[in-house]
Amino acid sequence: GPATRALLALREDARGLEVARDVLSRSRDDEARFHAVALFRDGALRRWAELAPGDRTGCADLALAFCAALPPDAPPFLAAFAARWFAAL
């Protein structure tokens, strides 16, 4: 959908990390959340060296909170990808 296309377009944008954080906190669309996880992971890893220690912790905390909040019936494609995202951070 439109949200997915917008998220994919932000992969190289410096604002991608913030947009992904917003989508993850507000969206209930599994496909949009999947792409937001990818956008957040890629942005965090790309900017990791320049992030302040508190921001790094915030990224890891968000990943953990997102994984913990997924319901047991979350689509496997989203749950597995989110778990790998947390492990990468």
Secondary structure, DSSP 8 states (H G I E B T S, - for coil): -HHHHHHHHTTTSTTHHHHHHHHHHH---HHHHHHHHHHHHHHHHHHGGGS-HHHHHHHHHHHHHHHHHS-TTS-HHHHHHHHHHHHH-
